[in-house]
Amino acid sequence: MSIEEKFSRLGTDNAPGQEVRQSAAGIEALMRGEKLEGKPVDFSHGDVDAFLPTPGSFEVFSAGYALGGKQAYTEYRGDYGIRELLAERLASFTGAPVNARDGLIITPGTQGALFLAIACTTARGDKVAIMQPDYFANRKLVEFFEGEMIPVQLDYVNAGNNAGINLGELEDAFKAGAKVFLFSNPNNPAGVVYSADEIAKIAQLAERYGATVIVDQLYSRLLYTSATYTHLRAGNIDPENVITIMGPSKTESLSGYRLGVAFGSKKLINRMEKLQAIVSLRAAGYSQAVLRTWFAEPEGWMDERIRLHQAIRDDLLTVLRGCEGVFARTPQAGSYLFPRLPKLDVSYADFIKILRLQAGVSVTPGTEFSPHCADSIRFNFSQDHQAAVAAVERLVTLVERYRA
């Protein structure tokens, strides 16, 4: 693959956090009716003005700044005192020991951790099993490192109380030579949580075929009523074959500090540090101090954040399910909805552009998460409650306007 091809596949036009680029050709011809009035809402990411960062985060950041060079120039894998603190908290949360010295690295966001983990396990021609749909960067990073993707389908629509992983396809991928399996739990974009049985079987298959599992658990703290969560690393799996990725960027609204952690396999954490040393040196030194607030929020703070998100989720589902032909599974965790739209008399790609132009609503195309999801859109509902509901009502109005 040429360098031009590698970078052409990294297109950011529809990536979350990026404004959907508009092609003037044909859009005016597709526009019908007056622009819908309402506050613009960008559902491609959460609104940290609607949901403020963890209390005390700025004060801790300022204290880190006051330490000067001692905090600015930490070890490449992060300040050891902070790693010790995190190791204890993460071990308690996930149900398995975390080695602060050799088994944990602080990274520039969970995106940085994901990049390092895939780079340290994937070389040209290596086979990697990935879920579809799943986080958009998984596919792009495997392609960038010239790995061979083996897709495993997630039938979240018909899965009942499960996430919907096709375990037969996962085993087939391992039989075909995949030595890495990459997935998010809760799933991004669908918000489903893998059941204890699914996690146990993933662990069994990984052990049987000697595969490394990279699990992105970014939203594992934002669990809704009746949802139960099973940590892969706490099950019957070799700890040297697991990397868990977490961070405070979403649930805790600390994305601006660019903080993530990866923990697990000593061998892989060591590789990740070597690579981080030549990519970014370290996570931002002053920002690392903010991790002292993680898992140490005021009593009741997390419960209230979950309650508020669940209320928004439920109201948006009511609006969506009032529109004939729209399917939306109830997310069990996280702040994403991934509804399927009915047939329209414009392409789904054009509808997404029209949605932004006519209704001031930005969403992420489903094709970012799987080539099979052209009829789906993802939006992050961590927004002002009233503005989010009004935006989805405008979306439904446009669905009716452009219904086939």
C-alpha positions as CSV (number, residue, x, y, z in Angstrom):
1,M,0.0,0.0,0.0
2,S,1.4,3.4,-1.0
3,I,1.7,6.2,1.5
4,E,-1.0,8.1,-0.5
5,E,-3.4,5.2,-0.2
6,K,-2.7,4.8,3.6
7,F,-3.6,8.4,4.2
8,S,-6.5,8.5,1.8
9,R,-8.2,5.8,3.9
10,L,-7.9,8.0,7.0
11,G,-10.5,10.5,5.7
12,T,-11.9,12.7,8.4
13,D,-14.8,14.2,6.5
14,N,-17.4,12.3,8.6
15,A,-15.3,11.5,11.6
16,P,-16.9,12.3,15.0
17,G,-16.0,15.8,16.1
18,Q,-15.5,17.0,12.5
19,E,-18.1,19.2,10.7
20,V,-19.6,17.1,7.9
21,R,-18.2,18.6,4.7
22,Q,-20.7,19.8,2.3
23,S,-20.6,19.3,-1.5
24,A,-22.4,22.2,-3.1
25,A,-23.2,20.0,-6.2
26,G,-26.7,18.6,-5.9
27,I,-27.5,19.7,-2.3
28,E,-29.6,22.7,-3.3
29,A,-31.6,20.5,-5.6
30,L,-32.3,18.2,-2.7
31,M,-33.4,20.9,-0.3
32,R,-37.1,21.1,0.2
33,G,-39.1,23.4,2.5
34,E,-38.1,26.0,4.9
35,K,-35.2,25.7,7.4
36,L,-36.4,24.4,10.7
37,E,-35.9,26.8,13.6
38,G,-34.1,25.7,16.7
39,K,-30.8,25.8,18.6
40,P,-28.1,24.0,16.5
41,V,-27.0,20.8,18.2
42,D,-23.8,18.9,17.3
43,F,-24.4,15.3,18.3
44,S,-21.0,14.2,17.1
45,H,-19.6,14.7,20.7
46,G,-20.8,15.5,24.2
47,D,-21.4,19.1,25.4
48,V,-19.1,19.9,28.3
49,D,-21.0,23.1,28.9
50,A,-24.2,21.1,29.5
51,F,-22.3,18.5,31.6
52,L,-19.4,20.2,33.4
53,P,-16.1,18.4,34.1
54,T,-15.4,16.7,37.4
55,P,-15.6,19.1,40.4
56,G,-12.1,20.2,41.4
57,S,-10.4,19.2,38.1
58,F,-9.2,22.6,37.2
59,E,-7.8,23.2,40.7
60,V,-5.9,19.9,40.6
61,F,-4.6,20.9,37.1
62,S,-3.5,24.2,38.5
63,A,-1.7,22.4,41.4
64,G,0.1,20.3,38.8
65,Y,1.1,23.4,36.9
66,A,2.5,24.9,40.2
67,L,4.8,21.9,40.5
68,G,6.6,23.0,37.3
69,G,9.1,20.7,35.7
70,K,8.5,17.9,38.2
71,Q,4.9,17.5,36.9
72,A,5.7,18.6,33.3
73,Y,8.4,16.0,32.6
74,T,7.2,12.8,34.0
75,E,8.3,9.3,33.0
76,Y,7.1,8.4,29.5
77,R,4.5,6.1,30.9
78,G,3.3,8.8,33.3
79,D,3.9,10.0,36.9
80,Y,4.5,7.0,39.1
81,G,2.7,8.4,42.1
82,I,-0.4,8.9,39.9
83,R,0.0,5.5,38.4
84,E,0.0,4.0,41.9
85,L,-3.2,5.8,42.8
86,L,-4.8,4.7,39.5
87,A,-3.7,1.1,39.9
88,E,-5.5,0.8,43.2
89,R,-8.7,2.4,41.9
90,L,-8.7,0.5,38.6
91,A,-8.1,-2.8,40.3
92,S,-11.0,-2.2,42.6
93,F,-13.2,-1.2,39.7
94,T,-12.3,-4.1,37.4
95,G,-11.9,-6.8,39.9
96,A,-8.3,-7.8,39.0
97,P,-4.9,-6.5,40.1
98,V,-3.1,-3.7,38.2
99,N,0.6,-3.4,38.3
100,A,1.4,0.3,38.6
101,R,5.1,0.0,37.7
102,D,4.9,-2.4,34.8
103,G,1.3,-2.8,33.8
104,L,-0.1,0.7,33.3
105,I,0.5,3.6,31.0
106,I,-1.0,7.1,30.9
107,T,-1.7,8.3,27.4
108,P,-2.9,11.4,25.5
109,G,-6.5,10.4,25.6
110,T,-8.0,6.9,25.1
111,Q,-7.5,7.6,21.4
112,G,-3.7,7.7,22.1
113,A,-4.0,4.4,24.1
114,L,-5.9,2.8,21.2
115,F,-3.3,3.9,18.7
116,L,-0.4,2.5,20.8
117,A,-2.2,-0.8,21.5
118,I,-3.0,-1.5,17.9
119,A,0.5,-0.4,16.8
120,C,2.1,-2.7,19.3
121,T,0.1,-5.8,18.2
122,T,-0.4,-5.3,14.4
123,A,2.2,-5.5,11.6
124,R,1.7,-5.7,7.9
125,G,-0.3,-8.8,7.0
126,D,-1.3,-9.6,10.6
127,K,-5.0,-10.7,10.9
128,V,-7.1,-8.7,13.4
129,A,-10.7,-9.5,14.3
130,I,-12.8,-6.4,14.8
131,M,-16.5,-6.0,15.6
132,Q,-19.0,-4.4,13.1
133,P,-20.3,-2.0,14.1
134,D,-17.8,-0.6,16.5
135,Y,-15.7,2.5,17.1
136,F,-14.7,4.1,13.8
137,A,-11.0,4.4,14.6
138,N,-10.5,0.6,15.0
139,R,-10.9,-0.1,11.3
140,K,-8.9,2.9,10.3
141,L,-5.9,2.1,12.5
142,V,-5.8,-1.6,11.5
143,E,-5.8,-0.4,7.9
144,F,-3.1,2.1,8.5
145,F,-0.8,-0.5,10.0
146,E,-1.6,-2.7,7.0
147,G,-3.2,-5.4,9.1
148,E,-5.9,-7.7,7.6
149,M,-9.3,-7.2,9.1
150,I,-11.6,-10.1,9.8
151,P,-15.0,-8.6,10.6
152,V,-17.2,-10.2,13.3
153,Q,-20.8,-9.1,13.2
154,L,-22.7,-7.6,16.2
155,D,-26.4,-8.2,15.8
156,Y,-27.4,-5.7,18.5
157,V,-30.9,-5.5,17.0
158,N,-32.0,-9.1,17.8
159,A,-29.7,-9.9,20.7
160,G,-32.2,-9.6,23.6
161,N,-30.2,-9.1,26.8
162,N,-26.9,-9.8,25.0
163,A,-24.8,-7.4,23.0
164,G,-25.2,-9.7,20.0
165,I,-21.6,-10.9,19.1
166,N,-21.5,-13.7,16.6
167,L,-19.2,-16.0,18.6
168,G,-19.0,-18.5,15.7
169,E,-17.6,-15.7,13.5
170,L,-15.1,-14.8,16.2
171,E,-13.9,-18.4,16.5
172,D,-13.7,-18.6,12.7
173,A,-11.5,-15.5,12.8
174,F,-9.2,-17.1,15.3
175,K,-9.1,-20.3,13.2
176,A,-8.2,-18.1,10.2
177,G,-5.1,-16.8,12.0
178,A,-6.3,-13.7,13.8
179,K,-4.1,-13.1,16.8
180,V,-5.7,-9.9,18.0
181,F,-9.4,-9.2,18.8
182,L,-10.5,-5.6,19.2
183,F,-13.8,-4.4,20.6
184,S,-15.5,-1.7,22.7
185,N,-17.6,-2.5,25.8
186,P,-20.1,-0.8,26.1
187,N,-20.3,-0.8,22.3
188,N,-19.7,2.4,20.5
189,P,-22.0,3.2,18.7
190,A,-24.9,1.1,19.9
191,G,-24.5,1.4,23.7
192,V,-25.1,-2.3,24.3
193,V,-23.2,-4.1,27.1
194,Y,-21.7,-7.6,26.6
195,S,-23.4,-10.1,28.9
196,A,-21.4,-12.2,31.4
197,D,-21.9,-15.2,29.1
198,E,-20.5,-13.4,26.1
199,I,-17.5,-12.1,28.0
200,A,-16.8,-15.6,29.3
201,K,-16.9,-17.1,25.9
202,I,-14.7,-14.4,24.4
203,A,-12.2,-15.2,27.1
204,Q,-12.4,-18.9,26.4
205,L,-11.8,-18.4,22.7
206,A,-8.9,-16.0,23.2
207,E,-7.3,-18.5,25.6
208,R,-7.9,-21.5,23.2
209,Y,-6.3,-19.7,20.3
210,G,-3.7,-17.6,22.1
211,A,-5.1,-14.3,21.0
212,T,-4.5,-10.9,22.5
213,V,-7.7,-9.0,23.3
214,I,-7.8,-5.1,23.3
215,V,-11.0,-3.9,25.0
216,D,-12.0,-0.3,25.0
217,Q,-14.1,0.3,28.2
218,L,-14.4,4.1,28.0
219,Y,-18.1,4.2,29.0
220,S,-18.0,1.4,31.6
221,R,-18.9,3.7,34.5
222,L,-22.0,5.2,32.8
223,L,-24.3,2.2,33.3
224,Y,-28.1,2.6,33.4
225,T,-30.8,0.9,35.5
226,S,-30.6,-2.9,35.4
227,A,-27.4,-3.0,33.3
228,T,-24.7,-5.3,34.7
229,Y,-21.1,-5.1,33.5
230,T,-18.5,-7.9,33.4
231,H,-14.8,-7.0,33.1
232,L,-12.9,-9.3,30.7
233,R,-9.7,-9.0,32.7
234,A,-11.4,-10.3,35.8
235,G,-12.3,-13.6,34.1
236,N,-10.5,-16.7,33.2
237,I,-8.0,-15.2,30.7
238,D,-4.2,-14.8,30.8
239,P,-3.5,-11.2,32.0
240,E,-0.6,-11.1,29.5
241,N,-3.1,-11.4,26.7
242,V,-5.4,-8.5,27.7
243,I,-5.1,-4.7,27.3
244,T,-7.9,-2.6,28.9
245,I,-8.4,1.0,27.8
246,M,-10.2,3.5,29.9
247,G,-10.3,7.2,30.6
248,P,-12.2,10.1,32.1
249,S,-12.9,12.0,28.9
250,K,-16.6,11.2,28.3
251,T,-18.5,10.3,31.4
252,E,-16.6,12.8,33.5
253,S,-16.4,15.5,30.7
254,L,-12.6,15.7,31.0
255,S,-12.0,15.3,27.2
256,G,-10.2,18.7,27.0
257,Y,-7.4,17.4,29.2
258,R,-6.7,14.5,26.8
259,L,-6.2,11.7,29.3
260,G,-6.4,8.0,28.9
261,V,-4.9,4.9,30.5
262,A,-4.1,1.4,29.2
263,F,-3.4,-1.4,31.7
264,G,-2.7,-5.2,31.6
265,S,0.0,-7.1,29.7
266,K,3.4,-6.0,30.9
267,K,4.9,-6.9,27.6
268,L,2.5,-4.8,25.6
269,I,2.6,-1.8,28.1
270,N,6.4,-1.8,27.7
271,R,6.0,-1.7,23.9
272,M,3.5,1.1,24.2
273,E,5.8,3.2,26.3
274,K,8.6,2.8,23.7
275,L,6.3,3.9,21.0
276,Q,4.8,6.8,23.0
277,A,8.4,8.0,23.7
278,I,8.8,8.8,20.0
279,V,5.2,9.8,19.2
280,S,4.2,12.2,22.0
281,L,6.8,11.6,24.7
282,R,4.1,11.4,27.4
283,A,0.6,12.5,28.2
284,A,0.5,16.2,28.9
285,G,2.3,16.5,32.2
286,Y,0.1,19.1,33.9
287,S,-3.0,17.3,32.7
288,Q,-1.9,14.0,34.3
289,A,-2.5,15.6,37.7
290,V,-6.2,15.7,36.9
291,L,-6.4,11.9,37.1
292,R,-6.2,12.3,40.9
293,T,-9.9,13.3,40.7
294,W,-10.9,10.2,38.7
295,F,-12.9,7.7,40.8
296,A,-12.8,10.3,43.6
297,E,-15.7,12.4,42.7
298,P,-18.0,13.9,45.4
299,E,-20.5,11.4,46.9
300,G,-23.6,11.1,44.7
301,W,-22.0,12.9,41.7
302,M,-21.8,9.9,39.5
303,D,-25.3,8.7,40.4
304,E,-26.7,12.1,39.5
305,R,-24.8,12.2,36.2
306,I,-26.2,8.7,35.3
307,R,-29.7,9.8,36.3
308,L,-29.6,12.9,34.1
309,H,-28.3,11.0,31.1
310,Q,-30.9,8.3,31.4
311,A,-33.6,10.9,31.5
312,I,-32.3,12.4,28.2
313,R,-32.0,8.9,26.7
314,D,-35.5,8.0,27.5
315,D,-37.0,11.2,26.2
316,L,-35.1,10.9,22.9
317,L,-36.2,7.3,22.5
318,T,-39.8,8.3,23.0
319,V,-39.5,10.9,20.2
320,L,-37.7,8.4,17.8
321,R,-40.1,5.6,18.5
322,G,-43.0,7.8,17.6
323,C,-41.7,8.0,14.1
324,E,-42.9,5.0,11.9
325,G,-40.0,2.9,10.6
326,V,-37.4,4.2,13.0
327,F,-35.7,1.4,15.1
328,A,-33.7,2.3,18.2
329,R,-32.5,-0.2,20.7
330,T,-32.3,1.2,24.3
331,P,-28.6,1.8,25.2
332,Q,-27.6,0.0,28.4
333,A,-24.6,2.3,28.9
334,G,-22.8,5.3,27.6
335,S,-24.3,8.4,25.8
336,Y,-24.8,7.2,22.3
337,L,-28.0,6.3,20.4
338,F,-27.7,4.5,17.1
339,P,-31.1,4.5,15.4
340,R,-32.0,3.0,12.0
341,L,-33.9,5.2,9.7
342,P,-36.7,4.2,7.3
343,K,-36.3,4.3,3.5
344,L,-36.0,7.8,2.3
345,D,-36.2,9.4,-1.2
346,V,-32.7,10.8,-0.9
347,S,-29.5,8.9,0.0
348,Y,-28.7,8.6,3.7
349,A,-25.5,10.5,3.1
350,D,-27.4,13.4,1.6
351,F,-30.0,13.2,4.3
352,I,-27.3,13.8,6.9
353,K,-26.1,16.9,5.0
354,I,-29.7,18.1,4.7
355,L,-30.2,17.5,8.4
356,R,-27.4,19.9,9.3
357,L,-28.4,22.5,6.7
358,Q,-32.2,22.5,7.4
359,A,-32.4,21.6,11.0
360,G,-29.0,22.6,12.5
361,V,-28.4,19.0,13.7
362,S,-25.1,17.3,13.2
363,V,-24.8,13.5,13.5
364,T,-22.2,10.9,12.6
365,P,-23.0,8.5,9.6
366,G,-23.4,4.9,10.5
367,T,-20.9,3.9,7.8
368,E,-18.2,5.3,10.1
369,F,-18.8,2.3,12.3
370,S,-19.6,-0.4,9.7
371,P,-20.1,-0.5,6.0
372,H,-23.4,-2.3,6.7
373,C,-24.9,0.6,8.6
374,A,-25.6,3.2,5.9
375,D,-29.2,3.5,7.2
376,S,-28.1,4.3,10.7
377,I,-26.9,7.5,12.4
378,R,-25.1,8.0,15.7
379,F,-25.5,10.8,18.1
380,N,-24.1,11.6,21.5
381,F,-27.0,12.6,23.8
382,S,-24.8,14.1,26.5
383,Q,-26.3,17.5,25.7
384,D,-28.6,20.1,27.1
385,H,-31.8,18.1,27.7
386,Q,-34.3,20.5,26.1
387,A,-32.0,21.3,23.1
388,A,-31.4,17.6,22.5
389,V,-35.1,16.7,22.5
390,A,-36.0,19.7,20.2
391,A,-33.2,18.6,17.8
392,V,-34.4,15.1,17.6
393,E,-37.9,16.4,17.0
394,R,-36.6,18.4,14.0
395,L,-34.8,15.2,12.8
396,V,-38.1,13.3,12.9
397,T,-39.8,16.2,11.0
398,L,-37.2,15.8,8.2
399,V,-37.6,12.0,8.2
400,E,-41.3,12.6,7.4
401,R,-40.4,15.2,4.8
402,Y,-38.0,12.9,3.0
403,R,-39.7,9.6,3.6
404,A,-39.8,7.4,0.5
